[in-house]
Amino acid sequence: MFDALGSSLRASLRRLTGSGRISAADLEAGLADIRTSLVGADVAMPVVAQLLERIGERARASEIVGGLGAGERMLGILHSALTETLGGSGRDLDLRERPATILLLGLQGAGKTTTAAKLAYRLAKDGRRPLLVAADPRRPAAAEQLATLAAAIKVPMHREPLGTPVAEIGTRALAAARRLGLDVVIIDSSGRTTLDDELLEELRDLRDVTKPRERLLVLDAATGQSALTIAEGFKAVAEPTGLILSKLDGDARGGAALSIAGGAGIPVVYVGTGERSDALERFYPERIANRILDMGDLATLAERVRDAEVGPLAAPDAEIRAKAAEARALRGGMTFDDLLGQLRQMSSLGPISQVVKMIPGMGGMAEQAEAAVASGELKRTEAIILSMTPAERRDPALLTLPRRRRIAAGAGRAIEEVNRLVKRLEEMRTLMRRAGGGDPSRLMGGGAGLPGKHAGGRIPPKAAKREKRAKKGGKRR
């Protein structure tokens, strides 16, 4: 997400600060370069002008011209300007009423119906009891799609016969929610290819009857500069309280988020990051600014790991197994079972390229990681591990040459691949011992926590003594 914008802005920043000191002319040229990056990402022109003015004023006020450390200071200025333009601190949904009503707005094709189901799934995970409502009186396909999605996530859905006025649909849906004891009503309103008078009239009727405290505009992230025009059109009739950007996993360039948050003043609340029911993330402007500038997003990655490990669908003993794996890692005794669990956990976090981009400084590795997945490397590794016996997975020392040949034949791979995997595990075990223990998921804020006090390559005292004794023993031999 925001790939093109991020890479372009980072290139602009490198050119601006590459010489260490920058002149007034350098700053003006750099701002022009940043302007090109923003326009290339389809950011609306009024927002581009506002953002550049903010960056220029702060750069001059901080006396960045002619001073040292221009690179770090300019990065901080660009980060804070992007964060403010994207909405500052972000916001939570107002769900105080019972039932709380959420009206979803958007044009046809924006992903509104899919987003309604994702939002219901997310709120259900948070302990709420949602009701999905099909409120398009003319398109039976929309109601059928919502019914299918609702059944898949096990959330109740309300619909009325084709042609029922939207005001009646809204009134009966609220009554049904109260009767069933549900506390959130998510209304999937009509969709049209354009904002015509008929659609606007239906939205007014729904708004007046249901009195939704939250009116969320769903917009395709690839919409570009026209996003601001669409937002202004809905603003005139329904006053959207927030924005949900869908399809951010596609070829979106990031312009819609900046255009609407910065131009229309509608804060982004959620972003859709994939097709799955759980592919809806809270939008935190500072975290998105971090991702754009390749500063990572460990907080969101940690949340994904926690959801994967201890989410509502996790096995009852998942936490116990995770703690046991951590204890083994602390002793430098990671097993192939642990490695297999980590591979599967990575696949549950979403597209590997998204995961890699959340690790600071590794945004440029996303394509390589995606290529590894596309080439089937992770699947081949899993096949090799599954060809081992349970005892071999627990104790890699058992893997003699005949056993490795048997494993290679069972997985349909060359013995050299088995040897490389065994060597990789041993390298990981050595790295963990030197780093003071902890499996690689700790670096991502997983169940084992964030990096410990000995992380970063410094060998803790006890580990240093063990390594010193091992070296002396080797010399005696």
N, C-alpha and C positions, 0 to 999 in steps of 0.2 A: 504494500500500500504506500502511496506517495513516492514510489521509486524514482520516477523521472524528475519530480520536483526536488527530492532529496539529493540525488546525485548532481543535479545541475547547481543547486545552491552550494553544495560542498565544493564543487569545482570553482565557483565564483569566489568563495571564501579563500580557497588556496591561492588563487591568482592575486587576490587583494592583499593578502598578508604574507606572501612568499618571500618578500625582501626584508622582513623583520620590522623595518620602519616604513610608514606610509605617508605620502604627501597629500595635500588637499586635492591635487589632480588625481592621485591614485584613488582617493575615497570617492570622488565623483565618477570615475571610470568603474569602480567596483559597484556603486549603486546602480549604474546603468546596466551592468552585467546581471545583477540580482533582478532588476526589472525584466530583463529578457527571460530569466528563469521563471519568474512568476507568470508572465504572459504565456510562455510556452506550456505552463501547467494549467492553462485555461482559467486563471484567476481573473475575476471581473476587474475592469480597469479602475473604477473608483477605489476598490480595495487595494489594488497595487499602489496607487498614488498615496493612500493613507499609510500603508505599511512602509513604503520607502521614506516618507516624511518622518515617521517615528524612528526608523533606523538612523537616518541622517542626523536628526536632532540629538539623539543620544550619543552617537559617535563623536559629534563635535563637542557636546557638553562634557564628555569624559576625556577630552583632550587626547584622543587617540591619534590624531595627526602629529607625526614627528616623535611620538613617544615609543617606548619599548613595550614589549609584550602585547603588541597590537593584535596578534592572532587570537589569543585567549580572550581578550576583552571584546573583540569583534564577534567572536563566537557567542559570548554571553549576551551581547546586545541583540544579535539575530535571534537567539533562543527566546529571550524575554519578549521580543516584538511578535514572534510567531505565536507564542503562548497566549498573549493578550488578544491577538487577532482571532485566534481559535476559540476564545471564550473565557480566558483567565482560569478560574478555579473549577469550572464545570458546574453541573447541578444535578440534584437528585429529583426523581419523580415525586410529585405531591399526591400521595395515596391515602390521605387522612379520612376521607369519607367512606361510608360503608353502604352500598358498594361504591368504590372509586371507579369513575368512568374515564376511559382513555379512548379518544377518537383519533383514528389514523386517517390521514389525508394523503393524497398523492395522485399523480396521473397514471394512466394504464401503462403497465410495463415497468414501473419503478420497483416492483418487488414488494408491494404493500401486503398482499395476502400471505406470502411466505414470512414476511417480517412479523405479521400479527401472531403467527404460530410460534416463532422464535421468542417473541416477547412473552407470550403466555408460558412457554417452557421455562424461561429464565425466572419469571415471577413465581412459578410453581416451585422451582428449586429453592427460592428464598422463603418458602413457607406460605405464600399466598394461595388463594383458591380462585383462579381466573375462569371467566366464561368468554368464549370467542363468539362473536356475532357477525353473521353475514348480512351486510346492509346495502347490497347492490340489488335493486328490485328488477333489473333488466338483464343481467348476465348470469344465467344459471351455472355457467362454468366456474365462475368465481366462488359461488356457494359450494359447489362440488369439490373444488380444490381445497377450500377451507375445511370442509368436513373430513376429507382424507388426511389432512395434516393434523387436525384435532384428534382423530382416532389414533394416529401414530404416536402422539405425545401424551395420550390418555387425559385429555382436557375436554370438558363438556363444550358443546357448540350449539348455538341457537340460530334457527333460520325460519323464515316465513315463506308462504307460497309466492311464486313469481308474480310481480305486479303489485305487491303490498306496498303502500306508501311508506317512505322511510321513517316518518314520524311514528307510525304504528309499530314498525319493527323495533325502533328504539324504546318505546314505552313498554312493549311486551317483553323485551330482553331484560330490562331493568326489573320488571316484576318477576321474571323467571329466576334472576340472580338472587333476589331476596327470598323467594320461595325455597330455593336450593341451598341457601346459606353460603353463597359465594360472595367474595369481597372485592373482586376486580372484574370489570366488564370492559373487554377490548373490542371495539367496533371497527370492522373492516368496511370502510365506506366505499361508495361508488368510484370507479375509475374511468376516465375518459382520455382520449389522446390529446385533448386540448381543454383549457379552462373555459367551457361554454356556460351560457346562462343557466341551462337546466341543471348542470352539476353544481353550480354555486347555490342555486335555490335549494337543492337537496341537502347540501351541507349546512345551510342556515336552519333548515327544518330539524335536522339531527342535533345541531348545536342547541337550539332552543328547547327541545324536548328532553334531551339527556343531560344538558348542562355539564359537559365534561370539564373537569378541572385541568386535565392534560389533553392538549390537541397537538399531536405529533405528526409533522410532515415527513413522509418517506420519500427519499430522492435517490435516484441512481447516482452513484459517485462519479460516473463517467459523463454526467450531464454537461459539465464545463461552464462557460460564461453564462449560458441561458439559465443556470440554476438560480441566479439572483432574480431574474424576471419571473420565474415560476413561483419562487418564494413570496415575492411581492404580491402576486396574484392571489395566492391563498391567504396572505396576511390581511388583505382587504375584507375578506368575508369571515374568516374563522380565527384570526389572530393566533397562529401556531405558537405554542409555548416551548417547543423543542423540535429538534431535527434528528431523524434517523437516516444515516447514510448507508444505503445497501450496496452490495456487489463491490466492496472494497478489495476483494480478492482478485478482481479482474484487472483490466488495463486502465483503471482510474488514474488520473494524474494529480489528484489532490485539490484541484481548483474549486470544486463545489464546497468543500468544507470551509476553506478560507473565504470564499465569496459570500456564503450565506451567514456564517458566524460574524464576519467582519462587516459585511454590507447591510444585511437585513436585521442584524442584531438578534438572530434566532440561535440560541446555543445548541450545539450538537450534543445529544444525550447518549446515543448508542451508534455503533457501526456494525454492519454485517460483514463478516470475514469469510464466509463460505456457505455451502449448501446445507450443512447439517443443522439439526434443530438447536444445537448448543453454540452455533457460530454467530453469536451476537455478543459484543463486548461493550462494556461501559466506556464512554469517551472521556478521557482525561487530557485536556489540552497540553499540559506540560509533558505528559508521556508521548503524545503524538509529535510534539516538537523535538523530543529526544530522538525518536525514530527517524524523523526527517533529516536530522543533522548527524545521524549515525552515532548517537550517544547511548543507544540501547534502551531497553524498557524492561528491566529485571522485575519490576513490581507486577506488571501484567503477566510476565512469564511465570512468576511465582504463583499467581492466582490460577493459571492454567494447570500447573503441576499439582497444586493442592486439589483442584476439582477432579483431576484424573485419578489421584491417589485415594482421596477420602470423600469423594462425591457420593451422592445418594445411591448410585448404582454400584459402588465399590463393594467388594466382598467383605464380610464381617471381619475376617482376619487380615485384611490388606494392611492395616496399620501395624499389626504385629510383625508381618513379614517385612515391612519396610524398616522397622527398627532392628530386626535381626540382620538384614542386609547392611544396615549402617554399622552395626557392631562389627561385622566381618570386615567391612571396609576400613574401619578404624585400626584394625590389626593388620591391614594390608593383605587381607585374605579374600578379596573379591573372587567370586566364582562365576562360572559360565551361566549359572541360573540367574545370578544378579545382572550380568550383562544382557541376557535375554529379556529380563524384566524391564531394563532401561530402554532397550530398543523398542519394546512394545509401548512403553510409556511415551516415548518420543512420538510414535505414530498417533497416539491419542491426543496429542497437543495441537493437532492441526497440521497444515502444510509445513514441511520442514523449512522452506525458505522463510516463512513468517517467524518461526522459532529462532532461526539463526539471526535474523535482523534485530531481535530483542536483546541480543548479547552485545554489549558495548564494543564498537570497533570492528564488528564482524559483518556489517551490512554488505560489504563487498564479496563475502563468501557465500551469499545466499544462492547464487546461480550454480556454484559448484556443488552445494549440498543438494539442490534440486536435481542436478545431473546424476548424483550418486543414487538418489531414489529412483529416478527414471531408468537408470541402467540396471536396477535390480540388485545393487550391492547389498542393501540391508536385508533383502529377502534371502540372498545367498548365505549371508552370515547366519540368519535364523535357521536355515536348512541345515547348515553344518552343526550348529549347537544341538538341534533336535535329533541329529543322527547319533549323538553321544548317549551313553547309558546314564541313568540318574547319578550313579556313583562317579562317573567321569566328569559330569557337569559340576559336581560338588568338589571334586579333588583333581585339578588339572595335572597334578604330578603323576597320575595313572596313565597319561597319554603317551605310551611308548610308540615306537614306529609302527609295529603291526596294528595297534589300535587306531592310529591316525590313518593308515591305509584303509581300514574297514570303514571309518567315518567318512572319508573322502568318497569311497564307493557308494555308501548309503545315501550321501547327499548329492551324488552325481557331479562332484567337483574334483579338481586336481588336488593332489596331496600338498602342493605348494600353498594353496589357499588355506588349508587347514593349519599348516605350519605358521603362516602369517598371522592367523587369528590367535593361535596359542601365544605367539610372540607379543601380539598387541595386548592381550590380557596381562601378560607378565609385566609389560611396560607400564600399564595402568596401575597394577599393584605396587610397583616400585615408586611411581609418582605419588600415590596416596600415602605410602609410608613416609616419603620425604616431606610431603605437605602437611603431615600431622594427622592424616586420616580423613576419610569422607569420600563418598562416591561422587562422580561427576555431576550428578543432579543437584548437589549442594551449590554448585556454582550458579545454578539457575533458580535458587530459592526453593528447592523441592522439599520433600518431607523431612529430609535430614537437616534442613536449615540453610542459611547463607554461609559463605566461607568462614571458617573458624579463625581464631586469632593467629594460627600458624600458617594461614593460606598465603599465597603469593610467592612460594618457592623457598622461604626461610625454613631451615630444618630445625624442629624443636629439639631441646637438649637431649631428651631420652632417645629420640630417633637418631641424633648425631652420634651418641655413644654406641648404639647398636651398629650403626654403619661403620664406625671406626673399628670396633671389635671384629666385624665381618671381614674388613680389609686385612687386618693383621692376621686373622686365621687363614686367609687365602695365601698370604705371603709365606706362612709357615709350611703350608702344603706344597 
